[in-house]
């Protein structure tokens, strides 16, 4: 199981690299362009591209963070795998749920 978690975390990191740079680029563009929140939302509302971009970002970050949290808790608390897995799944699903709400608010509402 640990090799699968290791590979999933590395794969999520590889996916996040271009997404982080893209997000930072968009933020720099928006700040330097003096865009307001309303102007940003007007450009993202109804956009399938931004929905896919940030949706993938949320999934990658949630997987990466949940596995990282499991590893940290394993080293600090020395819990058994069942408890660690439950916390990892709970944190990961909560992260995906909250991130999906944010993405839908920015792209669909």
Backbone as CSV, one residue per row, in Angstrom:
resi,resn,N_x,N_y,N_z,CA_x,CA_y,CA_z,C_x,C_y,C_z
1,UNK,0.831,-1.197,0.000,0.000,0.000,0.000,0.875,1.262,0.000
2,UNK,1.972,1.241,0.738,2.798,2.442,0.846,3.400,2.865,-0.486
3,UNK,3.736,1.903,-1.344,4.289,2.275,-2.654,3.216,2.952,-3.502
4,UNK,1.974,2.520,-3.361,0.883,3.162,-4.098,0.663,4.593,-3.610
5,UNK,0.705,4.774,-2.299,0.551,6.132,-1.750,1.717,7.014,-2.183
6,UNK,2.911,6.461,-2.153,4.100,7.194,-2.582,3.949,7.642,-4.035
7,UNK,3.530,6.719,-4.892,3.374,7.040,-6.315,2.227,8.026,-6.545
8,UNK,1.139,7.872,-5.795,0.006,8.801,-5.939,0.414,10.207,-5.520
9,UNK,1.211,10.318,-4.473,1.644,11.649,-4.037,2.597,12.271,-5.052
10,UNK,3.482,11.481,-5.610,4.405,12.010,-6.615,3.664,12.405,-7.888
11,UNK,2.698,11.598,-8.300,1.910,11.915,-9.484,1.092,13.183,-9.268
12,UNK,0.507,13.331,-8.079,-0.263,14.550,-7.789,0.648,15.774,-7.796
13,UNK,1.879,15.621,-7.345,2.831,16.739,-7.372,3.175,17.121,-8.807
14,UNK,3.348,16.115,-9.663,3.646,16.392,-11.069,2.485,17.121,-11.734
15,UNK,1.273,16.722,-11.403,0.088,17.385,-11.958,-0.013,18.817,-11.439
16,UNK,0.332,19.028,-10.175,0.197,20.361,-9.571,1.196,21.380,-10.113
17,UNK,2.353,20.953,-10.567,3.395,21.899,-10.993,2.885,22.890,-12.039
18,UNK,2.365,22.448,-13.179,1.892,23.446,-14.153,0.664,24.210,-13.663
19,UNK,-0.157,23.557,-12.830,-1.348,24.232,-12.313,-0.977,25.371,-11.357
20,UNK,0.020,25.151,-10.532,0.477,26.205,-9.619,1.038,27.380,-10.414
21,UNK,1.873,27.074,-11.409,2.428,28.159,-12.225,1.328,28.895,-12.985
22,UNK,0.360,28.164,-13.501,-0.766,28.798,-14.178,-1.567,29.679,-13.246
23,UNK,-1.832,29.186,-12.044,-2.581,29.967,-11.051,-1.813,31.229,-10.669
24,UNK,-0.520,31.092,-10.431,0.290,32.269,-10.085,0.312,33.276,-11.227
25,UNK,0.428,32.785,-12.450,0.406,33.680,-13.609,-0.901,34.436,-13.718
26,UNK,-2.000,33.749,-13.501,-3.316,34.393,-13.552,-3.437,35.436,-12.444
27,UNK,-2.948,35.105,-11.249,-3.015,36.070,-10.134,-2.173,37.309,-10.443
28,UNK,-0.984,37.126,-10.956,-0.127,38.273,-11.285,-0.779,39.127,-12.364
29,UNK,-1.339,38.479,-13.382,-2.036,39.208,-14.443,-3.211,40.009,-13.872
30,UNK,-3.988,39.383,-13.015,-5.171,40.043,-12.454,-4.783,41.221,-11.567
31,UNK,-3.741,41.052,-10.776,-3.320,42.120,-9.862,-2.727,43.289,-10.645
32,UNK,-1.860,42.983,-11.604,-1.231,44.064,-12.369,-2.219,44.746,-13.292
33,UNK,-3.221,44.005,-13.736,-4.243,44.589,-14.594,-5.281,45.371,-13.813
34,UNK,-5.226,45.279,-12.483,-6.169,45.997,-11.641,-7.592,45.464,-11.740
35,UNK,-7.730,44.179,-11.994,-9.058,43.600,-12.104,-9.726,43.497,-10.740
36,UNK,-10.997,43.803,-10.688,-11.761,43.646,-9.448,-12.270,42.212,-9.371
37,UNK,-12.785,41.846,-8.208,-13.344,40.503,-8.040,-14.495,40.288,-9.004
38,UNK,-15.311,41.295,-9.209,-16.428,41.188,-10.144,-15.964,40.964,-11.568
39,UNK,-14.901,41.645,-11.961,-14.365,41.464,-13.314,-13.775,40.062,-13.489
40,UNK,-13.107,39.581,-12.452,-12.549,38.228,-12.517,-13.669,37.207,-12.634
41,UNK,-14.701,37.364,-11.819,-15.832,36.432,-11.874,-16.551,36.497,-13.214
42,UNK,-16.638,37.666,-13.795,-17.300,37.774,-15.099,-16.537,37.010,-16.177
43,UNK,-15.232,36.842,-15.987,-14.418,36.105,-16.957,-14.414,34.605,-16.692
44,UNK,-14.703,34.203,-15.451,-14.663,32.776,-15.117,-16.035,32.123,-15.126
45,UNK,-17.099,32.887,-14.958,-18.452,32.323,-14.926,-18.777,31.613,-16.235
46,UNK,-19.248,30.383,-16.124,-19.638,29.620,-17.300,-18.491,29.077,-18.128
47,UNK,-17.280,29.175,-17.633,-16.114,28.722,-18.385,-15.791,27.267,-18.055
48,UNK,-15.889,26.417,-19.055,-15.533,25.009,-18.873,-14.028,24.883,-18.626
49,UNK,-13.230,25.714,-19.296,-11.775,25.663,-19.111,-11.398,25.901,-17.652
50,UNK,-11.911,26.971,-17.043,-11.551,27.275,-15.659,-12.115,26.239,-14.698
51,UNK,-13.294,25.697,-15.020,-13.859,24.626,-14.210,-12.927,23.413,-14.221
52,UNK,-12.450,23.032,-15.391,-11.548,21.882,-15.508,-10.191,22.169,-14.863
53,UNK,-9.660,23.370,-15.107,-8.356,23.755,-14.566,-8.373,23.690,-13.038
54,UNK,-9.296,24.397,-12.423,-9.330,24.438,-10.961,-9.906,23.165,-10.362
55,UNK,-10.759,22.455,-11.096,-11.240,21.163,-10.619,-10.111,20.156,-10.506
56,UNK,-9.271,20.093,-11.530,-8.104,19.222,-11.483,-7.144,19.655,-10.384
57,UNK,-7.000,20.954,-10.213,-6.144,21.503,-9.159,-6.633,21.029,-7.788
58,UNK,-7.930,21.121,-7.549,-8.507,20.707,-6.265,-8.268,19.220,-6.009
59,UNK,-8.478,18.403,-7.023,-8.283,16.959,-6.851,-6.817,16.649,-6.551
60,UNK,-5.901,17.246,-7.306,-4.470,16.989,-7.092,-4.012,17.451,-5.713
61,UNK,-4.454,18.629,-5.304,-4.064,19.152,-3.986,-4.659,18.293,-2.873
62,UNK,-5.885,17.858,-3.037,-6.532,17.036,-2.013,-5.830,15.690,-1.844
63,UNK,-5.483,15.053,-2.943,-4.763,13.776,-2.876,-3.394,13.990,-2.243
64,UNK,-2.687,14.993,-2.723,-1.340,15.268,-2.223,-1.354,15.590,-0.726
65,UNK,-2.270,16.455,-0.327,-2.347,16.863,1.077,-2.764,15.734,1.999
66,UNK,-3.721,14.924,1.575,-4.195,13.822,2.418,-3.093,12.791,2.647
67,UNK,-2.358,12.460,1.599,-1.272,11.492,1.748,-0.153,12.083,2.603
68,UNK,0.150,13.352,2.402,1.170,14.004,3.226,0.778,14.054,4.693
69,UNK,-0.503,14.365,4.966,-0.988,14.385,6.351,-0.880,12.996,6.976
70,UNK,-1.213,11.965,6.207,-1.104,10.595,6.710,0.343,10.269,7.084
71,UNK,1.277,10.675,6.242,2.689,10.411,6.503,3.165,11.135,7.760
72,UNK,2.797,12.388,7.900,3.201,13.170,9.077,2.622,12.558,10.344
73,UNK,1.335,12.217,10.305,0.705,11.636,11.496,1.293,10.274,11.827
74,UNK,1.670,9.517,10.807,2.306,8.221,11.044,3.619,8.382,11.794
75,UNK,4.397,9.375,11.401,5.692,9.590,12.044,5.545,10.184,13.444
76,UNK,4.551,11.045,13.637,4.391,11.703,14.928,3.660,10.852,15.961
77,UNK,2.599,10.180,15.536,1.711,9.522,16.487,1.858,8.008,16.553
78,UNK,2.472,7.424,15.546,2.665,5.968,15.493,1.341,5.211,15.605
79,UNK,0.311,5.722,14.928,-0.989,5.056,14.916,-0.967,3.889,13.951
80,UNK,-1.992,3.037,14.067,-2.078,1.919,13.127,-2.607,2.404,11.783
81,UNK,-2.451,1.561,10.784,-2.813,1.954,9.422,-4.298,2.239,9.252
82,UNK,-5.151,1.564,9.991,-6.598,1.766,9.851,-6.979,3.176,10.269
83,UNK,-6.470,3.641,11.401,-6.770,5.000,11.871,-6.185,6.038,10.920
84,UNK,-4.972,5.805,10.464,-4.331,6.741,9.536,-5.089,6.817,8.216
85,UNK,-5.518,5.661,7.734,-6.270,5.640,6.479,-7.604,6.365,6.623
86,UNK,-8.272,6.178,7.765,-9.552,6.854,7.992,-9.373,8.374,7.998
87,UNK,-8.326,8.846,8.659,-8.051,10.285,8.698,-7.686,10.786,7.307
88,UNK,-6.865,10.013,6.596,-6.463,10.411,5.246,-7.689,10.527,4.337
89,UNK,-8.546,9.518,4.341,-9.741,9.557,3.493,-10.676,10.691,3.900
90,UNK,-10.845,10.886,5.201,-11.716,11.970,5.673,-11.197,13.334,5.248
91,UNK,-9.913,13.562,5.452,-9.316,14.840,5.070,-9.371,15.037,3.555
92,UNK,-9.068,13.993,2.812,-9.084,14.088,1.360,-10.472,14.384,0.817
93,UNK,-11.478,13.681,1.319,-12.850,13.902,0.851,-13.374,15.276,1.263
94,UNK,-13.037,15.698,2.481,-13.436,17.041,2.919,-12.777,18.113,2.053
95,UNK,-11.514,17.916,1.723,-10.802,18.871,0.862,-11.421,18.930,-0.527
96,UNK,-11.744,17.771,-1.075,-12.377,17.750,-2.396,-13.742,18.426,-2.345
97,UNK,-14.525,18.139,-1.321,-15.849,18.746,-1.201,-15.758,20.270,-1.104
98,UNK,-14.894,20.763,-0.224,-14.772,22.219,-0.054,-14.197,22.869,-1.317
99,UNK,-13.212,22.230,-1.934,-12.643,22.771,-3.160,-13.638,22.779,-4.307
100,UNK,-14.444,21.728,-4.406,-15.460,21.656,-5.462,-16.499,22.754,-5.285
101,UNK,-16.851,23.053,-4.055,-17.790,24.151,-3.809,-17.201,25.481,-4.252
102,UNK,-15.927,25.689,-3.973,-15.271,26.931,-4.374,-15.186,27.036,-5.890
103,UNK,-14.803,25.940,-6.531,-14.694,25.951,-8.002,-16.049,26.203,-8.628
104,UNK,-17.080,25.554,-8.126,-18.409,25.764,-8.709,-18.896,27.189,-8.480
105,UNK,-18.552,27.780,-7.337,-18.956,29.154,-7.061,-18.286,30.129,-8.019
106,UNK,-17.045,29.846,-8.398,-16.309,30.751,-9.273,-16.664,30.548,-10.750
107,UNK,-17.048,29.321,-11.101,-17.260,29.040,-12.520,-18.707,28.868,-12.942
108,UNK,-19.618,28.490,-12.040,-20.974,28.165,-12.483,-22.062,29.042,-11.897
109,UNK,-21.876,29.618,-10.745,-22.966,30.402,-10.140,-23.083,31.790,-10.703
